[in-house]
Structures are given as structure tokens and as C-alpha cells.
Amino acid sequence: MAHFYILESLESSTIGSEVVLDGSEGKHAATVSRVRPGETFTLGNGRGLVLEVEAESVSKDCVQLRVLQVENKERLHPEILLVQALAKTDRDERAIEAATELGVDTVIPWAASRSISKWEGPKIEKGIARWSAIVREASKQSIRPYIPQVHPPVTTAELVKMLPAADIVVLDPTGDVPLSSFNPTSHQIAIIVGPEGGITETELDTFRNAGATIVTMGNNILRTSTAGPAALAIMNAKLGRC
């Protein structure tokens, strides 16, 4: 299995230079993955820099590396944002994990009217940290050069204000435009996914007034954990973001 580690402190590198992988990533490489001297793997900083490296020495929680190749990856275009309604159990977490593997650029937690889960007080910081950890690990698993940004939770009104230039796509069974027929015109696409109870008529009207397109993905009603990743897969294929 290919190994990919993320070292956020890494700013730049050159072929032949040395890099130290320490902290939790170094410990994981040394004690869990059991990296040995002479092995090669991939290292990134989560912001586009990707290195092919060779392990020179390994200690308990640190791996000394030599850089073999350096590559700066460009972001995919257009940018895709997933606006995921907060959901009960771990359905919202499963949604953002799969969306990360499929290449989403930004994740925005949405406090929808029918969201059962609530992020309030200390839960806000805890929720952001939890989602950030999920997208980071999903980025490692899928060997992604960019870790998606996780925003603080927003209300419907706040959401509309932060997407003035985006193509807003709302997934809803009442939509009369198939997602596969939607043609974006902006450099940024925001896919909005409602909670288990669905999006209210008031919320749909707010999105329509902001220029959103209400789209459908067929006759089957998808779970909130499935809808976003399914929509992202469709858009990736349509736009050549694969």
C-alpha cells in the first residue's frame, strides 16, 4: 500500500535536501507503518507541495528523509464547495469524508432549520476540529495534494452572503433541473445538501432569491451522507475534474 504523509510546516524543498518527519506523523510512519531505511513514499504539506522521499534513518517517533522529487500541484478548476447540513449520528461526517476523497475544495457546515444536530457554545470549536481532522485523514488516504478548508458553521442567511459570486446548486427532490444538465458559469460551485428532514420551503425561497438552481439527481431519495458525494462525482465527470 502506498504511504502518504502530511507535514504542514513544510514550505518548500529541493531535490537532495533533507526533511525530518516527526510529531504524530513521524511516530505513525515509524511505529505503525514500520517504515524502514531505503523505503520511498510520498510527503505533502496539504497546500499543493508533494515530495517523493526516501527514508534514511528511523527512530521511535522520527524519520529522516532525503528528497528525490519535488512537484507543486495546481488546484482543480472550477472550485467546488460542499455546504453540508449538520446531521445526526455521523452522517455529516461520512459525507465530508467521501467528498474529500472525491476532490472537494471547501467544506461549510450548515445549521439548517431542520438540522437535529446543533453546534453551540464549546461544540462549535469541537465540531470544526473534528471535521478538520476527518478531511485531513481523508486527504492522506486519497493522496490529495490539498486539504479542504473547513469553515465555521453558518446559518442560511450567512451562507447566502458568503457566496455572492458562486454558482449555487441546491440538491432537492423538488428540483426541476437534472444535475447532469446543469452548466456552471462561475469559477466556484457551491453544492448545498440538506439535513435528514429536508430543506424547508423558506430556505429554498432564500436560495432561489440568491440565484440558486434547485437540482435533482433522479427519482431515488438519497441520504444526507450520500447526496453530496454523489453530486460531486457527477460534477467531476461533467467538468473533467477527475
One Martini backbone bead per residue (centre of mass of N, CA, C, O) as a GRO file, in nm:
protein
  242
    1MET     BB    1   0.096   0.036   0.022
    2ALA     BB    2   0.063   0.361  -0.008
    3HIS     BB    3   0.234   0.638   0.131
    4PHE     BB    4   0.096   0.935   0.306
    5TYR     BB    5   0.220   1.245   0.422
    6ILE     BB    6   0.176   1.526   0.653
    7LEU     BB    7   0.357   1.856   0.648
    8GLU     BB    8   0.268   2.173   0.723
    9SER     BB    9   0.565   2.311   0.765
   10LEU     BB   10   0.609   2.278   0.470
   11GLU     BB   11   0.721   2.504   0.211
   12SER     BB   12   0.993   2.376   0.083
   13SER     BB   13   1.201   2.216  -0.183
   14THR     BB   14   1.478   1.995  -0.278
   15ILE     BB   15   1.675   1.806  -0.439
   16GLY     BB   16   1.858   1.637  -0.171
   17SER     BB   17   1.721   1.716   0.063
   18GLU     BB   18   1.625   1.743   0.404
   19VAL     BB   19   1.374   1.568   0.607
   20VAL     BB   20   1.164   1.588   0.898
   21LEU     BB   21   0.959   1.333   1.040
   22ASP     BB   22   0.741   1.418   1.295
   23GLY     BB   23   0.552   1.349   1.536
   24SER     BB   24   0.268   1.187   1.456
   25GLU     BB   25   0.373   1.111   1.172
   26GLY     BB   26   0.642   0.986   1.256
   27LYS     BB   27   0.523   0.771   1.445
   28HIS     BB   28   0.347   0.631   1.234
   29ALA     BB   29   0.575   0.555   1.039
   30ALA     BB   30   0.754   0.394   1.251
   31THR     BB   31   0.520   0.212   1.421
   32VAL     BB   32   0.292   0.142   1.204
   33SER     BB   33   0.429   0.131   0.909
   34ARG     BB   34   0.731   0.055   0.927
   35VAL     BB   35   0.955   0.223   0.831
   36ARG     BB   36   1.246   0.188   0.627
   37PRO     BB   37   1.541   0.204   0.518
   38GLY     BB   38   1.491   0.283   0.161
   39GLU     BB   39   1.220   0.380   0.162
   40THR     BB   40   0.942   0.498  -0.031
   41PHE     BB   41   0.749   0.810  -0.041
   42THR     BB   42   0.491   1.044   0.033
   43LEU     BB   43   0.499   1.411   0.068
   44GLY     BB   44   0.303   1.672   0.222
   45ASN     BB   45   0.134   2.007   0.301
   46GLY     BB   46  -0.174   2.061   0.186
   47ARG     BB   47  -0.070   2.300  -0.059
   48GLY     BB   48   0.069   2.119  -0.323
   49LEU     BB   49   0.314   1.989  -0.200
   50VAL     BB   50   0.516   1.718  -0.348
   51LEU     BB   51   0.705   1.437  -0.227
   52GLU     BB   52   0.973   1.229  -0.294
   53VAL     BB   53   1.093   0.989  -0.054
   54GLU     BB   54   1.372   0.877   0.156
   55ALA     BB   55   1.469   0.670   0.397
   56GLU     BB   56   1.749   0.692   0.622
   57SER     BB   57   1.614   0.716   0.916
   58VAL     BB   58   1.488   0.543   1.223
   59SER     BB   59   1.282   0.612   1.490
   60LYS     BB   60   1.032   0.615   1.710
   61ASP     BB   61   0.932   0.947   1.609
   62CYS     BB   62   1.138   0.947   1.346
   63VAL     BB   63   1.215   1.063   1.003
   64GLN     BB   64   1.474   1.058   0.780
   65LEU     BB   65   1.493   1.250   0.476
   66ARG     BB   66   1.515   1.227   0.115
   67VAL     BB   67   1.489   1.409  -0.173
   68LEU     BB   68   1.381   1.312  -0.509
   69GLN     BB   69   1.104   1.481  -0.552
   70VAL     BB   70   0.936   1.775  -0.700
   71GLU     BB   71   0.591   1.903  -0.658
   72ASN     BB   72   0.350   2.141  -0.789
   73LYS     BB   73   0.021   2.151  -0.742
   74GLU     BB   74  -0.273   2.218  -0.890
   75ARG     BB   75  -0.573   2.322  -0.888
   76LEU     BB   76  -0.887   2.258  -0.940
   77HIS     BB   77  -1.128   2.327  -1.205
   78PRO     BB   78  -1.353   2.427  -1.047
   79GLU     BB   79  -1.455   2.519  -0.750
   80ILE     BB   80  -1.569   2.308  -0.471
   81LEU     BB   81  -1.845   2.327  -0.254
   82LEU     BB   82  -1.958   2.196   0.063
   83VAL     BB   83  -2.286   2.219   0.192
   84GLN     BB   84  -2.335   2.077   0.512
   85ALA     BB   85  -2.563   1.958   0.695
   86LEU     BB   86  -2.640   1.901   0.996
   87ALA     BB   87  -2.622   1.572   1.151
   88LYS     BB   88  -2.687   1.289   1.270
   89THR     BB   89  -2.458   1.131   1.402
   90ASP     BB   90  -2.229   1.053   1.114
   91ARG     BB   91  -2.335   1.164   0.832
   92ASP     BB   92  -2.170   1.425   0.788
   93GLU     BB   93  -1.890   1.289   0.812
   94ARG     BB   94  -1.924   1.095   0.573
   95ALA     BB   95  -1.960   1.312   0.360
   96ILE     BB   96  -1.680   1.464   0.391
   97GLU     BB   97  -1.502   1.224   0.342
   98ALA     BB   98  -1.595   1.150   0.053
   99ALA     BB   99  -1.557   1.436  -0.069
  100THR     BB  100  -1.253   1.443  -0.032
  101GLU     BB  101  -1.188   1.196  -0.215
  102LEU     BB  102  -1.342   1.367  -0.463
  103GLY     BB  103  -1.223   1.689  -0.438
  104VAL     BB  104  -1.297   1.888  -0.242
  105ASP     BB  105  -1.221   2.226  -0.127
  106THR     BB  106  -1.481   2.293   0.057
  107VAL     BB  107  -1.625   2.314   0.395
  108ILE     BB  108  -1.972   2.378   0.507
  109PRO     BB  109  -2.143   2.423   0.785
  110TRP     BB  110  -2.504   2.375   0.823
  111ALA     BB  111  -2.769   2.544   0.998
  112ALA     BB  112  -3.044   2.410   0.960
  113SER     BB  113  -3.370   2.400   1.046
  114ARG     BB  114  -3.363   2.057   1.045
  115SER     BB  115  -3.135   2.029   1.233
  116ILE     BB  116  -3.050   1.827   1.495
  117SER     BB  117  -2.781   1.916   1.502
  118LYS     BB  118  -2.580   2.119   1.734
  119TRP     BB  119  -2.369   2.413   1.726
  120GLU     BB  120  -2.276   2.517   2.054
  121GLY     BB  121  -2.043   2.680   2.177
  122PRO     BB  122  -1.804   2.444   2.233
  123LYS     BB  123  -1.904   2.279   1.976
  124ILE     BB  124  -1.779   2.445   1.753
  125GLU     BB  125  -1.477   2.388   1.790
  126LYS     BB  126  -1.508   2.080   1.799
  127GLY     BB  127  -1.636   2.045   1.516
  128ILE     BB  128  -1.410   2.169   1.346
  129ALA     BB  129  -1.188   1.976   1.443
  130ARG     BB  130  -1.323   1.718   1.349
  131TRP     BB  131  -1.351   1.786   1.045
  132SER     BB  132  -1.050   1.847   0.998
  133ALA     BB  133  -0.953   1.558   1.064
  134ILE     BB  134  -1.114   1.412   0.846
  135VAL     BB  135  -0.998   1.560   0.591
  136ARG     BB  136  -0.707   1.489   0.645
  137GLU     BB  137  -0.729   1.177   0.638
  138ALA     BB  138  -0.864   1.165   0.356
  139SER     BB  139  -0.624   1.294   0.208
  140LYS     BB  140  -0.423   1.071   0.271
  141GLN     BB  141  -0.577   0.829   0.152
  142SER     BB  142  -0.605   0.991  -0.146
  143ILE     BB  143  -0.361   1.162  -0.216
  144ARG     BB  144  -0.383   1.480  -0.151
  145PRO     BB  145  -0.247   1.801  -0.199
  146TYR     BB  146  -0.526   1.908  -0.074
  147ILE     BB  147  -0.678   2.050   0.199
  148PRO     BB  148  -0.967   2.114   0.304
  149GLN     BB  149  -1.162   2.368   0.403
  150VAL     BB  150  -1.298   2.460   0.725
  151HIS     BB  151  -1.573   2.610   0.829
  152PRO     BB  152  -1.776   2.769   0.999
  153PRO     BB  153  -2.079   2.780   1.096
  154VAL     BB  154  -2.394   2.844   0.920
  155THR     BB  155  -2.644   3.015   0.812
  156THR     BB  156  -2.845   3.093   0.562
  157ALA     BB  157  -2.780   3.396   0.550
  158GLU     BB  158  -2.470   3.365   0.565
  159LEU     BB  159  -2.436   3.189   0.315
  160VAL     BB  160  -2.537   3.385   0.097
  161LYS     BB  161  -2.321   3.610   0.157
  162MET     BB  162  -2.060   3.408   0.092
  163LEU     BB  163  -2.198   3.356  -0.231
  164PRO     BB  164  -2.200   3.588  -0.468
  165ALA     BB  165  -2.013   3.425  -0.712
  166ALA     BB  166  -2.165   3.163  -0.706
  167ASP     BB  167  -2.275   2.851  -0.797
  168ILE     BB  168  -2.585   2.749  -0.683
  169VAL     BB  169  -2.654   2.414  -0.560
  170VAL     BB  170  -2.962   2.250  -0.491
  171LEU     BB  171  -3.050   1.961  -0.328
  172ASP     BB  172  -3.373   1.839  -0.451
  173PRO     BB  173  -3.663   1.665  -0.525
  174THR     BB  174  -3.803   1.941  -0.654
  175GLY     BB  175  -3.631   1.957  -0.880
  176ASP     BB  176  -3.615   2.059  -1.248
  177VAL     BB  177  -3.295   2.005  -1.262
  178PRO     BB  178  -3.058   1.825  -1.375
  179LEU     BB  179  -2.741   1.794  -1.282
  180SER     BB  180  -2.630   1.695  -1.566
  181SER     BB  181  -2.747   1.987  -1.697
  182PHE     BB  182  -2.562   2.162  -1.544
  183ASN     BB  183  -2.410   2.493  -1.617
  184PRO     BB  184  -2.148   2.649  -1.528
  185THR     BB  185  -2.013   3.010  -1.489
  186SER     BB  186  -1.818   2.972  -1.259
  187HIS     BB  187  -1.530   2.924  -1.041
  188GLN     BB  188  -1.776   2.852  -0.838
  189ILE     BB  189  -1.920   2.571  -0.652
  190ALA     BB  190  -2.223   2.522  -0.461
  191ILE     BB  191  -2.316   2.246  -0.265
  192ILE     BB  192  -2.639   2.177  -0.130
  193VAL     BB  193  -2.715   1.999   0.179
  194GLY     BB  194  -2.946   1.856   0.357
  195PRO     BB  195  -3.113   1.717   0.594
  196GLU     BB  196  -3.315   1.463   0.684
  197GLY     BB  197  -3.581   1.665   0.662
  198GLY     BB  198  -3.486   1.880   0.485
  199ILE     BB  199  -3.575   2.156   0.297
  200THR     BB  200  -3.723   2.437   0.326
  201GLU     BB  201  -3.916   2.665   0.168
  202THR     BB  202  -3.772   2.912   0.281
  203GLU     BB  203  -3.488   2.825   0.195
  204LEU     BB  204  -3.544   2.792  -0.106
  205ASP     BB  205  -3.624   3.089  -0.149
  206THR     BB  206  -3.356   3.209  -0.065
  207PHE     BB  207  -3.189   3.070  -0.285
  208ARG     BB  208  -3.342   3.176  -0.529
  209ASN     BB  209  -3.292   3.481  -0.464
  210ALA     BB  210  -2.967   3.411  -0.502
  211GLY     BB  211  -2.962   3.220  -0.781
  212ALA     BB  212  -3.039   2.939  -0.748
  213THR     BB  213  -3.030   2.589  -0.825
  214ILE     BB  214  -3.270   2.338  -0.842
  215VAL     BB  215  -3.181   1.998  -0.804
  216THR     BB  216  -3.167   1.670  -0.950
  217MET     BB  217  -3.084   1.292  -0.924
  218GLY     BB  218  -3.371   1.170  -0.928
  219ASN     BB  219  -3.591   0.941  -0.773
  220ASN     BB  220  -3.398   0.897  -0.559
  221ILE     BB  221  -3.354   0.917  -0.210
  222LEU     BB  222  -3.097   1.060  -0.046
  223ARG     BB  223  -2.880   1.080   0.179
  224THR     BB  224  -2.687   1.313   0.337
  225SER     BB  225  -2.425   1.120   0.303
  226THR     BB  226  -2.466   1.089  -0.030
  227ALA     BB  227  -2.538   1.340  -0.205
  228GLY     BB  228  -2.274   1.501  -0.224
  229PRO     BB  229  -2.082   1.285  -0.348
  230ALA     BB  230  -2.261   1.230  -0.594
  231ALA     BB  231  -2.250   1.519  -0.708
  232LEU     BB  232  -1.942   1.536  -0.732
  233ALA     BB  233  -1.908   1.307  -0.935
  234ILE     BB  234  -2.072   1.437  -1.159
  235MET     BB  235  -1.905   1.703  -1.182
  236ASN     BB  236  -1.634   1.578  -1.243
  237ALA     BB  237  -1.716   1.445  -1.510
  238LYS     BB  238  -1.831   1.701  -1.653
  239LEU     BB  239  -1.550   1.886  -1.589
  240GLY     BB  240  -1.276   1.718  -1.563
  241ARG     BB  241  -1.183   1.656  -1.234
  242CYS     BB  242  -1.037   1.356  -1.231
   0.00000   0.00000   0.00000
